[in-house]
Structure formats: C-alpha cells, structure tokens
Amino acid sequence: MASSPPVVLTIAGFDPSSGAGVTADIKTIAAHGCYGIACIAAMTVQSTQGVRRVEVVSAALIAETLEGLASDMDIAGVHIGMLGNADAVRAVIDFLKRKKLPNVVLDPVLRSSSGTALIDDAGRETLISGLMPLADVVTPNVDEASLMAGLAVTNHLEMKGAAEKLHRMGSRAVVVTGGHLKPAVDLLSFFQNGELYQEELRGEHQQSNSTHGTGCAFSTALACNLARGKGLIKSVMEAKAYVAVAIARGQAIGKGVGPVNHLFHLDEKSNSFER
C-alpha cells in the first residue's frame, strides 16, 4: 500500500466558478501531492464576472465540521481563507486553540477583487486580534495589509512598514503580496533568533486574464509546502513559482477574469490517461 500523503485542511468560502475558495484550494492541494479536506465557511453566488451574494455558514456547523475532520485524520497543515463574519472567525479560533494544529496559513480575505465585502467589520477585527496570532504565516495582499495595519501600502517600503505593524499586532510571519505593483514584488517578513528578517521577492508581470484566485492559490500552496516539511523561505519561494506558472498556463474560461490553471502539471500528462 502506498504511503499516505500529508492531509491539508482548507477552511474557506465556496466559489461556484472554482477559481477561488475551497474547490480551487482542493485543486492546489492535489497539485502539491497532498490530500485535501475542507470546511465551507460561506456560500457565494459568483462567477468570473464578480461576486453577487454571500451567505455565511452557521458557526455551529463550522465547528461540527472541523471537529469531525480533526477527530478522523491527522492534519499536517491548515489553510484559512474567507470566513464571512465574527461568529465564523470565533469558531475557527476555538478550534485552533483546542487542536493546536501545525502549519497554519491565514489568507485574510476581506473583499473580492470586484470590491464586494467578504467579511463584516466585527469579523475583520476578530480576525486581526484573535485569529492572526494563531497563524504561523499570514498572507495579505497590499490592500488587505493596508486595512489590517491601518497604513498606506503602495510600494515596497510601505510593505515593510505594514509587515512590522502586523508583527506588533501578533503575527509571527508575514508575506505581503504585491503582484500588481510596478515592479511586482512580494515581501517575506519573519523573526529568527529574535531578529527581524525582511526579504523582497521580485517577480514579473504576467500578461494574462486568468488571475482569479491567485491569493488562494499562493496561500494554499504555502500551507502544502510547510506540511511537506519544507522551511518557510523555500515554501514561500515555491508557492510563488507555482502561482506564476498557474497564471502563465491559465485558460480562457468564463466571460470575466478567468481562473489560474491550478492543475497545469496535468497538461503534459493528459495523454497518459487516453485509451
């Protein structure tokens, strides 16, 4: 019998277009050789053209789902995405405090790229004050970092200032993603032996309309890499490289901003399944 892959749990919303949310996360987890399990925290009505409606799952159902999964499987990593409101955030906080799971990556989903709020104000505050300190890594984009830190974030220097503020607010390690900045740059910020390290990770703009779900793909890939025992820096670098290829290999799906190609590695292998 083959050895069991690392189990990675994603707690996030459901995107019926599968560009983001739990279905996209499951694809990313599979692409990294891990086994994905999921807890849906919110239902959305959306397509590649934007989010139309959000319905948050009850905190009791979230708690019951998480308890059932954790009692059945050894979870090697956790990805947290859209939660929707304060009750959902508190359910996840209680779960993490009790289970003390490893390799927790928090992608603080605050609003959609089309501008729709994806968490209420109380939920955002609870996420910052109670959930962020429980995560091993938090991965805001520049807009989310600005909202969380209360600072303008428009360039690499301001990214560093926001990351330092998030550390003071309880974050252990931070990756501020700035793929749309010019030049494109992400910032990795973490402490080692009591000293703050900040490393700029430069990239190239991808000429593609398939960019929906990049934040989900990056943070989920990061959780998978950590679950596979890779160090923080290597995990971040490989997650960044994965997203770059997933964008470059994106396919024209839908009438709006299409999804990244989470399973691009299957393109070369597709012929092996043909009879």
N, C-alpha and C positions, 0 to 999 in steps of 0.2 A: 504494500500500500504506500502511495506517495505521502511524503511528509505534509503536514497541514501548513497552509500559508498563514502569515500574520493576519489577524482579524482587525479590521479598522471600522470603527463606528462613525457614521455621519449623522449629526443632528441638524436638520435644516428644513427649509421650505420645499414645497413641491412645485416645480415649473413644468406645466404640461407640454411645453415645447422641447424639454430635455436639454436645453442649452446651459441651464444652471440648476441649482437645487439638488435634491437627493439623487435623482436619476442621472444627472451629469456626474455627481460625486461617485456613484457606483461604477460608472464607466472609467473614471480616473483611477479608482482603487483597483479595478481589474487590470488596467493597463500597467499598474505597478506590481503585479504579481501578488496582490493581497486579496483577502476575502472581505467584501463589503457588506455591512449590515446597516440599517437605517432606522431612524426615528423621525417621522414627519412632524414638524412643529407648526407648520402653517400651510394652508392650501392657497394657491393663487390662480387667478384667471389671467393668463398672459400668453403671448406668442412672441415671435421675433420682432413684432412691432411695438411691444411695450406691455406694461402691467396694467390691468384694468380693475382688479379687485383682489383683496387679501382677506382671508378668513383664518384666524389663529385657532389651532387645535387646543382643546382644554388642557390645563396644567395637569389635571388628574390622569388624562390619557397619556400625556407625555411621560409622566412619572412611572406609570404602569408599564409602558413600552420599554423604557430604559431599564427598569428593574428586571423585567423578563429576559431581556437580552443579556444583561450582565450576569444573571444567575445561571445562564446556559453556556456562555462562551468566555474564553479568556481574551479580553480585549487588549490589543497591543498599541492602539493609537486611537485618538478621537479627533474628529473634525467638527467644528461648530460653526454653522452659518446663520441663516435667517431664523430668528426666534419670534418676532412679532410684537410681544408685549411683556410687561413686567412679570406677570404670573408665569409665563413660559420660561423666562430667564431664571426666576427663582426656583422652578422645578429642576432646571439643569444645574444650578448652583448646589442645591441639596444633594442631587445625585453624585456630583463630582466630589463633594466633601465626604460623603459616605464611602464611596468606592475607591477614591484616590487612584484613579487610572493614570497610566503613563502617557507621555507624548500627546498632550492636549494642545491643539492648534485652534485658535479663535479667529475667525474671519468676521469682523464686526459689521455685518450687513445692516446698514442704516437706511439706505434708499436705493432705488433702482437707477440704472443709467438714464432712464427716461424721466426721472425726478419723483417717482412715487415713493412716499414714506413706507418703509418696510418694518418699522418698529415704532411704538409710541414713545412719547417723551419720558415717561416713567420707566419704560423698558430700557431706553438708552442709558439713563442714569444708573439703573440697577446693573446693567451690563458692565459699565465702566467701574463702578465701585465694588461690585461683588463678584462678577464673573471674570473680568480681566486678570485679577491677581491669581486666579486658579489655573490660568493657562500657562503652558510652557512657552508658547510663542503667540503673539498677536499680529495680524497681518492687514492693517488698514491701508486703503489707497490714500492718496493725498487728501481727498475731500473728507474721508472718514477720519483721518488723523487730525485734520483741522477742527472738525466738530468735536472730537473727543478731547483734544488738548486745549481747545479754545484759542488757537493761534492760527494765523495765516500760514498756509503751506503751499507755496507756488514754485519753489526751487530747492536745490539740494541742501542749501544752508538752513532753510526753514524746516526741511525734513528732519535734519539733525536736532533742531530745537524742539520740534514736536515729539520726537522719539525720547529725548531726555525728559520732557514733561510727562510722557506716558510712563517712563520708568519711575518717576517720583510718585505717580498715581498707583503704582503697584505692579506694572508689567515687568516680567522677567526678561523677555527678549522681544524685540520688535522688528518687523520687516515692513517698512513703508514703501508701497509700490507706486511707481510713477511712470508707467509705461507710455502715457500720453504727453509727458513733459518733453521739452526740447532743450537739450538732448534727453532721451529716455534714460531714466536711472531709477534704481531701487536702492533702498538703504537698509542694511542689516545693522542692528544696534543691540549689543548684549554685554553683560558683565562676565569677566573671567578673573578669578582670584581677586575680586574686589575692585577691578579696574574696568572702566567703560571702554569698549571697542566699538567703533563705527566704521563700516566699510561700504563704500559706494559700489554698486554693481551696475555697470553701464550696459546698455543694450542698443538694439537697432529698431527703428520703427518698421513694423510690418505693413506693407500695402495690402490690406485685406479688409473685407467687410464681414469677416467671420470672427468677431471678437466678443460675442456674448458669452458670459460665464468665465472670463479669464481669471477673475478673483477667486471663484470657487475652485477652478482647476488648479491654480497655484497653491492655495492653502490646503486642499485635499492631497495633492501630490507631496507637499511638505510633510503632512501627517504620515503618509505612507512611507516616505524615506526615513523618517525618525523611527517609525515602527519596525523598519527593517534593520535598525541598529546603526544607521549612518549618523555621523556627527552633525551638529547644527549647520555649520558652514557648507559642508558637502550637500546636505539635504536641501538647503536653500538654493544653491547653485544648480543642482539637478532639477529641482522643481521649476526654476526659471527657464532652464533649457527645454524642459518638456513643454511648457506653455508656448514658447517661441515656435517650436515645431508644430504644435497643435494649431496655432494661428496660421502659420505658413501653409499647412496642409488643409486648411478649412475648406468646406464645401458649400456651394450655393444652395442653402436650404431656407425657405421662407421668403417673405417679401420685405422683411426689415433687416436688422442686424443679425446675421446668422451665427450659429454656434461654432466654437472651435472644434476641431476634429480630435476628440479625446482618445479615440482608438486608431490613430493614424498608423500604428505599427502593424495593424491587420491588413493595410493596403497591399503590402508586399507578400502577405501570407494567404491572401484570399484564394488564390488558385489551388492551394493545397486542400481546400475543402470541396473542390469540384470533383464530380464523379465522371 
